[in-house]
């Protein structure tokens, strides 16, 4: 393969690579492209990297790279060995004030179950995933740092009809997925829970109400000084963590016009 730049600069790869790491007890499912009703459009419309969240990755090193869109997985894959940035400048990092994107459950029938927006996490029949999606950090190239001349040199080696799939990354977002699996409640479990709630209500009436003129008047109890239960209170199984990486991009063809 011929050199695209001097040795000190990066080499554009014409074949893609992804970071893959297998954790014991964890299965990675094929990415399913699905309707994502239930998740905010501001999240589902992002450009996701084809990334295995179980591996390690320096998110700060992503802005400035060239990526290629893969229609089969609807994700983007990094095509350069390092960022193409003037002066090797690092991107600016910002922590969102409120990074919560989604809190809820994923079932086997959820439209986004097993899709790339959850990095392939999938609930099987009879399973529920308690899920919190939270943006952790955003890394953005500072103005004037795109090394346009080097990008042009790299782009000239790519056929024009293929080049439309290539993009330059200007920002990267690290999103954390906190989740845990548990079994779906069966009918007996639901009946038992409902009976338990009814029993508690009867006990509360006996302890907290007073009778006056044959009518019960509810005595308002002071609020306990405790925190609201966490999202993952439905089960005692271990909370696990995964990640997604999404990028903001500029078409390579647009940079060739500048």
C-alpha positions as CSV (number, residue, x, y, z in Angstrom):
1,X,0.0,0.0,0.0
2,X,1.6,3.3,-1.0
3,X,2.3,6.0,1.6
4,X,-0.3,8.7,1.7
5,X,1.7,11.2,3.8
6,X,5.2,11.5,5.3
7,X,6.0,8.9,7.9
8,X,5.4,11.3,10.7
9,X,1.8,11.7,9.6
10,X,-1.1,9.2,9.8
11,X,-1.9,6.5,7.3
12,X,-5.4,6.1,6.1
13,X,-6.6,2.5,6.2
14,X,-8.7,1.3,3.3
15,X,-10.0,-1.5,5.5
16,X,-11.9,-1.0,8.7
17,X,-11.2,-2.1,12.2
18,X,-13.2,-2.3,15.5
19,X,-12.2,-2.8,19.1
20,X,-13.4,-6.2,20.3
21,X,-13.2,-7.6,23.8
22,X,-15.2,-10.4,25.2
23,X,-16.1,-10.4,28.9
24,X,-16.8,-13.6,30.8
25,X,-20.5,-14.2,31.0
26,X,-21.4,-11.5,28.5
27,X,-22.7,-12.2,25.0
28,X,-22.5,-9.7,22.2
29,X,-25.5,-9.8,19.9
30,X,-25.6,-8.8,16.2
31,X,-26.6,-5.2,15.9
32,X,-30.2,-4.9,14.9
33,X,-31.4,-1.9,13.1
34,X,-34.8,-1.1,14.7
35,X,-37.4,1.5,15.0
36,X,-36.5,3.3,18.2
37,X,-39.8,4.7,19.4
38,X,-39.5,5.3,23.1
39,X,-36.0,6.8,23.0
40,X,-35.6,10.6,22.4
41,X,-34.8,11.5,18.8
42,X,-31.9,13.6,20.0
43,X,-30.2,10.2,20.9
44,X,-31.4,7.9,18.1
45,X,-30.4,10.3,15.4
46,X,-26.8,10.4,16.5
47,X,-23.9,8.9,14.4
48,X,-22.8,5.8,16.5
49,X,-19.4,4.3,16.2
50,X,-19.2,0.5,15.7
51,X,-17.7,0.1,19.1
52,X,-17.8,-2.7,21.7
53,X,-18.3,-0.9,25.0
54,X,-16.6,-3.7,26.9
55,X,-13.2,-2.6,25.5
56,X,-11.1,0.3,26.5
57,X,-10.9,3.4,24.3
58,X,-9.5,6.9,24.7
59,X,-12.5,9.1,23.6
60,X,-10.3,12.2,23.5
61,X,-8.4,10.6,20.6
62,X,-11.5,10.2,18.4
63,X,-12.1,13.8,17.1
64,X,-10.0,14.5,14.1
65,X,-10.2,10.9,12.7
66,X,-11.8,9.9,9.4
67,X,-14.7,7.4,9.7
68,X,-16.6,5.4,7.2
69,X,-20.4,4.7,7.3
70,X,-21.4,1.1,7.2
71,X,-24.9,0.7,5.9
72,X,-25.2,-2.9,7.1
73,X,-24.9,-1.9,10.8
74,X,-25.9,1.8,10.5
75,X,-22.7,2.7,12.4
76,X,-19.4,4.4,11.6
77,X,-16.0,2.8,11.7
78,X,-12.7,4.6,12.3
79,X,-10.4,4.5,9.3
80,X,-7.3,6.4,10.4
81,X,-4.5,5.4,12.8
82,X,-4.6,8.8,14.6
83,X,-6.4,12.1,14.5
84,X,-5.6,14.5,11.6
85,X,-5.4,17.7,13.6
86,X,-3.1,20.8,13.3
87,X,-0.4,20.7,16.0
88,X,-1.8,17.4,17.4
89,X,-4.1,19.6,19.5
90,X,-6.4,17.8,22.0
91,X,-10.1,18.4,21.9
92,X,-11.9,20.4,24.6
93,X,-13.8,18.2,27.1
94,X,-17.2,19.2,28.5
95,X,-19.3,17.4,31.1
96,X,-23.1,17.8,30.5
97,X,-25.0,19.5,33.4
98,X,-27.7,16.9,33.2
99,X,-26.7,14.0,31.0
100,X,-29.6,11.7,31.5
101,X,-31.0,10.7,28.1
102,X,-33.4,7.9,29.1
103,X,-34.6,6.0,32.2
104,X,-36.9,3.0,31.9
105,X,-37.1,-0.6,30.9
106,X,-36.2,-2.6,27.8
107,X,-38.2,-5.8,27.1
108,X,-38.0,-8.4,24.4
109,X,-40.7,-6.6,22.5
110,X,-39.1,-3.1,22.8
111,X,-38.5,-1.6,19.3
112,X,-34.9,-0.7,20.2
113,X,-34.1,-4.0,22.0
114,X,-30.7,-5.4,20.8
115,X,-30.1,-2.4,18.5
116,X,-27.0,-0.4,17.9
117,X,-28.3,2.5,20.1
118,X,-27.9,0.1,23.1
119,X,-24.6,-1.3,21.8
120,X,-26.4,-4.6,21.1
121,X,-27.8,-5.2,24.6
122,X,-30.8,-7.5,24.3
123,X,-33.5,-8.7,26.5
124,X,-34.6,-12.3,25.7
125,X,-38.1,-13.7,26.1
126,X,-39.0,-13.5,29.8
127,X,-36.3,-10.9,30.6
128,X,-36.5,-7.2,31.4
129,X,-33.6,-4.7,31.4
130,X,-33.7,-1.8,33.8
131,X,-31.8,0.9,31.8
132,X,-30.4,4.3,32.4
133,X,-28.7,6.1,29.4
134,X,-26.5,9.0,30.4
135,X,-24.1,11.2,28.5
136,X,-20.8,11.3,30.4
137,X,-18.6,13.7,28.4
138,X,-18.3,15.5,25.0
139,X,-15.0,16.0,23.3
140,X,-14.9,18.8,20.6
141,X,-12.2,20.0,18.3
142,X,-11.4,23.6,18.8
143,X,-11.9,26.0,15.9
144,X,-9.3,26.1,13.2
145,X,-7.8,22.7,14.2
146,X,-8.9,20.6,11.2
147,X,-5.8,19.8,9.1
148,X,-7.6,20.3,5.8
149,X,-4.5,19.8,3.6
150,X,-3.7,16.4,5.0
151,X,-7.4,15.3,4.8
152,X,-7.3,16.3,1.1
153,X,-4.2,14.2,0.5
154,X,-5.9,11.2,2.0
155,X,-9.1,11.7,0.2
156,X,-7.4,11.7,-3.2
157,X,-6.7,8.0,-2.8
158,X,-10.4,7.1,-2.4
159,X,-12.6,6.6,-5.4
160,X,-15.3,9.4,-5.7
161,X,-18.3,7.1,-5.4
162,X,-16.7,5.5,-2.3
163,X,-15.7,8.8,-0.8
164,X,-19.3,9.8,0.0
165,X,-19.2,7.2,2.8
166,X,-16.3,8.9,4.5
167,X,-16.6,11.6,7.2
168,X,-14.3,13.7,9.4
169,X,-15.1,13.6,13.1
170,X,-15.4,17.0,14.8
171,X,-16.7,15.8,18.2
172,X,-17.3,12.6,20.1
173,X,-19.8,11.8,22.9
174,X,-19.2,9.1,25.5
175,X,-22.6,7.7,26.7
176,X,-22.8,5.4,29.7
177,X,-25.5,2.6,29.8
178,X,-26.2,1.5,33.4
179,X,-28.4,-1.6,33.3
180,X,-29.3,-4.9,34.9
181,X,-31.3,-7.9,33.8
182,X,-34.1,-9.5,35.7
183,X,-37.0,-11.9,35.0
184,X,-40.4,-10.6,34.0
185,X,-42.9,-10.8,36.8
186,X,-45.4,-13.6,36.3
187,X,-49.1,-13.5,37.3
188,X,-48.4,-14.9,40.8
189,X,-45.8,-12.3,41.5
190,X,-48.1,-9.5,40.4
191,X,-50.9,-10.8,42.6
192,X,-48.6,-11.1,45.5
193,X,-47.3,-7.6,45.1
194,X,-50.8,-6.2,44.8
195,X,-51.9,-8.1,47.9
196,X,-48.9,-6.8,49.8
197,X,-49.8,-3.2,48.8
198,X,-53.4,-3.6,49.9
199,X,-52.3,-5.1,53.2
200,X,-50.0,-2.1,53.8
201,X,-52.8,0.3,53.0
202,X,-55.1,-1.4,55.6
203,X,-52.3,-1.2,58.2
204,X,-51.7,2.5,57.4
205,X,-55.4,3.3,57.9
206,X,-55.3,1.7,61.3
207,X,-52.1,3.5,62.4
208,X,-52.3,6.8,60.8
209,X,-56.0,7.8,60.6
210,X,-58.4,9.1,63.3
211,X,-62.2,8.6,63.4
212,X,-64.4,11.6,63.7
213,X,-68.2,11.6,63.2
214,X,-67.9,8.2,61.6
215,X,-65.5,9.3,58.9
216,X,-61.8,8.7,58.6
217,X,-59.6,11.8,58.4
218,X,-56.2,11.1,57.0
219,X,-53.3,12.3,59.2
220,X,-50.5,13.7,57.1
221,X,-47.3,12.1,58.0
222,X,-44.0,14.0,57.9
223,X,-41.8,13.1,54.9
224,X,-38.9,10.8,55.8
225,X,-35.5,12.3,55.3
226,X,-34.4,9.6,52.8
227,X,-33.5,9.7,49.1
228,X,-35.7,8.5,46.3
229,X,-35.0,4.8,45.5
230,X,-32.6,4.4,42.6
231,X,-33.8,3.4,39.2
232,X,-32.5,-0.1,39.6
233,X,-34.6,-1.1,42.7
234,X,-36.8,-3.7,41.0
235,X,-34.2,-6.4,41.4
236,X,-31.2,-7.2,43.6
237,X,-29.1,-8.3,40.6
238,X,-25.8,-6.5,39.9
239,X,-25.9,-3.2,38.0
240,X,-23.6,-3.5,34.9
241,X,-22.2,-0.8,32.8
242,X,-21.7,-0.5,29.0
243,X,-21.0,2.5,26.7
244,X,-21.8,3.9,23.3
245,X,-19.7,6.3,21.3
246,X,-21.4,8.8,19.0
247,X,-19.7,11.4,16.7
248,X,-20.5,14.6,15.0
249,X,-19.1,14.6,11.5
250,X,-18.5,16.5,8.3
251,X,-18.5,14.8,4.9
252,X,-15.0,14.5,3.4
253,X,-16.3,15.9,0.1
254,X,-17.3,19.1,2.0
255,X,-13.7,19.5,3.2
256,X,-12.4,19.1,-0.4
257,X,-14.5,22.2,-1.4
258,X,-12.8,24.5,1.1
